[in-house]
Amino acid sequence: MLDTDILPELCHFEEELVIGPFKRRVSTECMIPFEDPIEVQIMHCFDEIMRRESLPYPFFEPLKQQLRTWLLSEIDRLGTETANKQRAAVDASNHDWRKHVLEFRDMLNTLEFVNDERDEKELTFDEKFRFVMENVDSSKLQMIVAKEGKMAEERIALIRARDFELEQLTKACEAAVNDSIDKREELEQVSYNLGMLNEKLKKVNANYNLQLLALADRQRTEYRAMITELFETDSIPEHIRAESPPASLIRKITTSELPNGETSTTNSKATGLRDESFTIHIGSQVKTPHNMRIMQANSLVDRLSPFHEDGLHGEHDYSQRLHTLMNLYGAELSAVVLLVERDPLYHLHNRTTFFRICERTSELHFDPLEVQLSKNAAQTAEINSKRKHDLPESTSYDLPAACSKFDEQLCDVGDVYVTKHSNLNNAHIVFHLVVDSTLEIDELASRNSIMLGVRKIFQAASMYNIRSITFPLLLVEHTTESMTVQWCLRRTDLVFKCIKGFMMEFCSNADRTSVLFPGSREPIQAHYTINFMLPSKLSHSVFDQIVDQFALLYSVRVTKIEGTLEKSEDTPKTGKGKEDVRLLLKKMSFRR
């Protein structure tokens, strides 16, 4: 309490905070005088405002400074008023109360308090990007996506030129080999020409690789400068405004879109790919709802490209790309599970479809795919050297015999490595699950090392706020003749049961908090979306049987149905039960 007998007064604080072009008005009330030191009172008022306003980080320090100035001025004002009242009531020989107030303030300023706030430093790019995505208007967000599309067109044009030149040189090499077979008497000259073509092929490839690296560095610098200027001035640089938008984006934005996703539904019907969605509830005591989707696709990476080369695909439009960017540093991450071989550089050595999609656009936030895979390869060698003579992570899982032949440079079957991306659509994280060719033939058990790898994926998803996972249901990319109907049903039965167990273990606990928010005191009740992908060539009858199987395993049922199911006179009695189940499933699921 102050030395002066200042009468307590409820003081009102209201201020407008300005950070660049952004403004926020805040207010609070505080009883003055107070018993706590001024620094403690500042933090009390700061916490009071933060609970109501949820201010971004750039407003923290200005708010604290305004609170400090306000509290000190209110103390001075009340002290002066009290001193004036007492001075008029008592003799002139009384003490100067204002002097005591000033002395008390000087004493408080000399005290040292523990400050647990992080030191002032320049905001990182990811903090600036997140602030921009949450605060700027839609027109500027559209220009960000347009800038990315323009960069993609520039990079795709360079890649096309490289592929064309390399294709011509490759054909010339093949022609030289054919000449060496036909003209044996000129073998020496043909060999010389073939060697020169190979050297030229290497130089052209190296030259284009350097051009792509230089282009990626320039685009990354331009993009970050644009985001920084948006953060500081809330405006797009003039030289970027003057650029013409990409042709593909113009077509997508200006084309009239049908409401409620009718365009995508029409395309889905035209391709004949099936898609069924359900809502399930998982948990022992507190059940949490999750979305489950069983769908067909030509490939797991079919929908990952943010900007297509021809610009005519309708499934990757402006809104989807913007949705991916909005959640890039948020708590609603999306992931895709890809099946790879034991080589940690599998995508680079085989130039997979996933690698070509990543290559078409510059990685503007994280390391390029090549760098991430190289780091994973180095970590694989380091981890293998440590675990070479150790037992498996969990002895309750049976490892295949192939794992007994240990190779320090290769991944083990069931291993999982992760890459992060900002240049993909509908995915921020890619889990690479290491499998082998026996998956297409052999039967899996629940204690197989591959299922242990799937368990690691769901464990990581629950820890790092990955709320959407696209997963290959059959654990294969394409169907073969050896995959009979019974084999498919046994495989899906195992995967459904294992994933249900993993979700009950990791994803249905409402009290689990994410490692991304370790200080959170409130429980996080997460809702997951699991997309089960099936090969596009799977027959409709097998797809229907898998949907029936899912509904039985996850206890999906209808509690109330409007209307009645009319019995057809032509329907045989033996097929009545199965037909009723099919109609019930159509009632409780919807087709996109």
N, C-alpha and C positions, 0 to 999 in steps of 0.2 A: 504494500500500500504506500502511496506517496506520503511524504512528511506533512504536507498541507492537507487540511480537511476539505478536500474537493468533493463536492456532492456527485455521486455517480450519475452519468448521463448516457443515454443510448444514442450514439452517433451513427450517422448514415454515410457510407462511402459509395460513390458512384463515379466511374471514370470510363473514358473511351480510349482503348489501347489501339495504337496504330503501328503496324509492322509492314512497311512498304505500302502497297495498295490495299492491304487487308485491315479491316477495322472490326473490333469486338467491344461491345459495351458490357461492363461488369458492375456488380453492386453487391454490398454486404452491410451488415449492421454489427456494431461492437459496443459493449459497455465499457466506458472509460470513466474513472481510472480502473486499472486491472492489477492483479496481484503478481502475475508472471512477468518475467523480463520482457523487454520489447521485442527481442528476436523470437522468443517463443510465441508472443502474440501475433507477430507477422506471419509465422508459419501456420498458426491457428486460422487466421483470416484467409490465408492462401488456400489451405485445405478446404475451407468452407466454400470458397468460390469454385475450386476445381470440381468438387462433388456436384455442383449444379450446372456449371458451364462446359466442362470437358474441353478446356482450351488446348490447342496444339502447343508443342514444345517452344516454338519461337516467342510465345507470349509470356513465358514463365518469368524471366528476369525483369522485363519492364513492369509486370504486375507487382513483383516484390518491391521494386524501387518506389512505385506509386504508393503502396501500402505503408512503407517506412515513412515517406514524406508526410502522408496523411496522419498517421498516428502521432508523430512528433508535433505536427502543427496543432492537432486537437489537444494534446497534453499541454502545450504552451497556452492555447486559448483558454482552456478550463482553469489552468493555474493562474493565469492573469486575471480572469474574471473573479475567481475566489479571493485572490489577493486584494483586488480593488474593493470588494465588498467588506472584507475584514479591515482594510485600512480606513475606510470611512466609519467603521463602528468602534474602533479602538483608538488608543492613543497613537500619535505619530512615532512614538518610540518602539512600536512593535517591529517585528522582524520583516524584512522585505521578502515576501513569499515568492515573488518571481525569481529572486536570486537563488532561493533554495530549489525551485523547479529546474532552473538552468544548471545548477550544480548537480542535481540528481540525474539530469540527462547526460551531463559530461561523465558522470560516474558509470552510467550504463554503457556509454560508448567505449569506455576503457575495458569493460569486461570482455572476455573471450568466450565464444560459444562454438560448439562443435558444428561444423557445416558439412552435412553428408551429401550435399548436392554435387553433381559432377562439375568439374571446372569448365569455365566457358571455353568453347572451341568452335571452330567452324563446322557447320552441319555437313554431314556426309551426303553423297549423291542420293543414296536410297532414302534418306530422310526428306530431302528436297523433293524428290520424285513423288513420294507418298503425299506430301503436303499439297503439291500441285494437283495431283489426281483427285484429291478430296475437296479442293476449294475453287478451282477455276471453273469458268462456265463451259457449256457444252460446245460452243463454237471453237474454243481453243483446244478442247479435247479432240475434236474432229480434225483439227490441223495437226495435232501430234500423230494421229493415225495416218493422215495423209502424208506426212513427212516420212514415216516408216515405209509406206507404200512406194514413195518416190525412191527411197534408198534401195528397196527390194528390186524395183525395176532396173536400176543402174547395175546392181550386182548380178541379176539374172542375165542382163545383156552381155556382161563380161564373161560369165560362165558359158553362155551359148557360143560366144566367139572361141573360147578355149576348146570346148568340146568339138566344134566343127573342125578346127585346125588339127586337133589330135586325131580325129577320125580320118581326115585325109592322109595324114602321115602313117597311120596304122594300115590303111588300105595300100599305100605305097610299099610298106614293109611286106605285106602279104603278097603283093605282086612280085616283089623282088625274090621272095622265097619260091614262088611258083616258077619264076624264070630260072632259078638255080636248079630246079628239078628238070625243066625242059631242055635247057642248054648246058649240058655237062662240059662242053669244051670251053665255055667262058665262065667257069666256076669262080676263078680268082677275081674277075671283074665284078661279078654279081655279089660276091662276098664283101668286096670293098664298098659297093653301093649300099648294101644292107647295113654295114657298120656305120656309114655316114648318116643313113636315115635314123638309126637308133640314137645316135648322138644328138641329131637335130630334135628328135622326139623328146629326149631328156631336157634339152635346153628350153624348148617351148613350154614344157610342163613346169619347169622351175621358174621361167619368166612369168607365166600367168599366176603361179602361186604367190610370187612377190607382189604382183599387181593386186591380187585379192587381199593380201595382208595390208598393203598401203591403203586400199579403199576402205577396209574395215576400220583402220585407225582413224582415217579422216571422218568417216561417218560417225564413229563413236564420239569424236571430239565435237562435231557439229551438234549432235543430239544432246550431249551433256550441256553444251553452251546454251542451247535453246531452253532446256529445263531450268537451268540456273537463272536465265533472264526472266522466265515465267515466274519463278519463285520470288525474285527480287522486285520486278516491276509489273508483273501481271500482264505482260504483253509479249507477242510473238515478234522476233527480230524481223526487220523490214525485208532483208534479203530472202528470208524463208517465205514471207507472205507473197513475194514477187514470183516465187517458183510456181510453175504450173502443176496442179495435182496429178497424181498418176491416173492413167486412163482407166485402169481396172476399178479404182475407187470411184471415179466419176460414174461409171456404168452402174455400180452397185448402189450408190447413194441416190442417184437420180431415177433409177428404175422404181416404179411403183410396186410396193410390197403388199402382199395379201395379208390381212389381219390374222392373228392367232397362229402364225406359222404355217399357213396353208401351202405356201410354196414348197417348204421342206417336206411336208406330208405328201404333196403330189409327186415330188421327186422320189421319195421313198417308195410310193406305190408303183411308180414307173419302173424302178429297178427290181421290184419284187422282194426286197429285203424285209424280214420280219422284225418286229419291235414290240415287246411287251413290258409294262412297268407295273410295279407293285409297291405298297407301303407295308413294312413289317414292323413288329415290336419285339425287341430283344432285351433280356435282362432277367435276373433271378428275382429281385424284390421290386426295384424301380425299373420299369420297362421304358426304353427309349425308342422312338420311331426312326426308321431309316428307309431310304428309297433304294429299291433294287430294280435293275433293268436288265432284261435279257434281249439281246439284239444281234443281228447279223451285220457283218461288214466285210468288205473285200480284204482289208488289212487293218492291223492295229494302228498303223500310222496314217491311215487313209484321211483322217480329219485333222492332222496336226499342222498342215501348211497354212500359215496366216495369209499369204498372198500367192495365188496361183500364177503360173507363167502366162496362161491365156486370159486370165481375168474374167472368165465366163462362168466359173463355178459359183453357185448361189449359197452354199452352206457356210462359207467364210466371209461374212459381211462386216461392215463397220461395227455394229453393235457387239458381235461376238469378240472381235479383236479388242474393243474397248473394255469389255467385261474381263477378259484375261489380264489386261494391264491394271485394272482397278484392284484386282486381288493379288497382284504380284508380290507385294510386301505385306499382305494382310493375313487374316486368320482363316481363310477359306481357300486353301491351296488345292490344286488338282494334280493328279498323277496318272501315269500310264505304265503298265508293266509290260516290258518287252522280253522276249525269249532270245538268249544269245548263247553262243558256244563258249568254250573254256578260254579262248584267246581274249585277254582283256582289251586288245585293240581290234576286236572282231569287226566293228563298224568301219574302221579305217581300212583294214586290209581287204575287206570284201565290198567296200563302197555300197553299203546297204541303202535301201530306200530312206531309212531314217537319217543316215549321214547326208544324203543328197538334199533332203528337206532342210536340215540345219545349215547346209552350205549355201542355200539360195538367199539367205538373209543374214545380215551381220548381227552378231551377239552384242547388244548395246549395254548390258548390265553385268553379265558374268563373263567368265573365261570362255573362249570358244570350245567347241566340242573336242577338237583335237587335243587341246591343252588339258581339259578335264580327264579325258581317257588316258593320256600319258601319265598324269598324276596317279590315276587309279592303278595303272600298270606298275608304277614304282611302289605303291603301297601294297599291291598284291605280292610282289617279290619279298617285301619286308615282312609281311604277315606270314607268308608261307615259311620263311626261314625260322620264324619263332614257333609256329605250331607244327612243325614237321614231325617232332617226336612227342607231341602232346595228344591227349585224347580229344575226340570231337567235343564240340560245345555242349551237347546234351547227349548222354549215353543212351537215352531212351529212344533215340532215332537210329535206325539201321542205315549205314552208309553202303552204297553199291560197291561191288568188287573193283570197279575201275578206279576208285579213289585210292586203292592201295598203292598204285604206281604214282607216286607223288612227283609233280613237276613244279619247281619253285617259280617258274615264269608263267604258269597257267593258273586260272581260277579253278576251284573245286566245284563239282556239281552240287548245286544248292546254294552257292554263294550269291550274294546280291551286292551290286555296286550302284551308286546313285550319281546322276548328273542333273544339274539345274539349268533352266532355260527361260529366256524372256522372248525368244524369237519363234515360239511355237504357239499354236492355237489350241485352246481347251486343255492345256497341260503346262504346269510350271516345273514339275519333278518327273523324272523318268527313272523307274526302277528297272535295272537290267538283271534278270533272273537267269543264272547259268544252268543250262540243261544239256542233255545229250540226245542222240538219235533214238535211244531205247524208249523214249516217251511215246513214240508213235506206234510201238508194238506191245511193250510189256505192260502189265497191270501194276498200278501204283498201290502202295499201302499208306496208311495214315502216318506211319513213322518213317517214311522215306525222307531222304535228305532234301529233296525238292520241296516237299510240304513244309519242312523246317524253314526253307528259304521264304515260302509264302507267309509263314508265321512271323518272320522278321519284318516283312513288308508291312503287315498290319500293326505290328508293334511300333514301327517307326511312324506310321500314319497317325496313331493316337498320340504320339509324343510331340509331333511337329505340325499339328493343325492341318493335316492333309485330309480334307473332307470328301474328296471325290476320287475314286480309283477306277480305272478302266482295266479289266483283267481278262486274259484269255481263258475261257471256261474249260476248254478241253486240254489246255496246256500245250496246244499245237497251233501253228499258223494256218495250215491248210489240211484238208481231208485227203486221205488216200484210200485205195481199194481195201486195205486190210482193216480199216476202221468200220466195223460192222455196227449195226444198230445197238446190239447188246453191249459192245465195247464202249460206245458213246454214253449209254445210260449208266454203265458202271463207273465210268470216269466222272461224269457230272454228279453222280450220287456221292462219290468220295469228296469232290471239291466242295459241293454244297455243304456237306456235314462239317468238313474241316474249317471252312470259312465262318460258318455259324459259330463254331467253338472259339475261333480266334476273335470274332467280334464280341462274344460274351466275355472273353478274357480281357480284352484291351479297350474296346470301343463302346461298351455299354455302361461303364462306371461313371456316374454323374459327378462323383467327387474327385475325379482325376483332373489335375491341372497340367497345362502344357508347359514344356520346358522353355517355350518362347515367352511365357509370362510367369516366371517363377514367383513373383511377389503377389500374384493374384490371390485374394482372400475369398472370392466367390467361386463356387463350384461351376465347372464348365460342363454343360449338358450338350454334347456334340451330336449332330445329326449327319450321318454319312450317306453318300450316294455311291453304290457299287454298280458299275456297268459290266455285265458279263457278256463278253464278245464271243460269238460263234462264227465259224467260217461261212462265207456267202453261199457255197455250194451245198451246204447241208439241206437235206430235203425238208419240206414243210411238215411232213408227218413226224420226223424225228424231232423237229423243233417243238411241235405240239406236245410230244411225250416228255420233253425236257421241262416245258412249262408246267405240265401236270405234276411232274416229279418235284419241282420247286415248291409248288403250292402245298403239297403234302408235307414236305420236310420242314417248311417254315410256318406251317399251321396258318396259311392264308385262307380265310373263310369269309363268307358273306353273312352278316347278321340280319339284314333286312333287304328284301327284294320287292320292288314295286311291280305289281302285276303277277300273272301266273304263267307257267310254262305249259303251253298246250300240247297235248299228246297227239302225234300224227298217227293216222291209221296205217300208213305204209311203213312205219318204223317197227322193226322186229323187237320182240320183248327182250331178247338177249342183249341188245345194244342200248337199252334205255338208260342204264346207270351211267355209262361212259358218255353218252350224249348230254345228259344233264350236267355232268361235271364240266364238259366243254362250254355249255351255255353259262354256267355259273362263273367260270373263269373269264369269259368275255364281259360279264356284268361288272366284275370287280377290277378289271384292268383296262387300260386305255392304250390305244395304238397311236403313235406319233408319226 
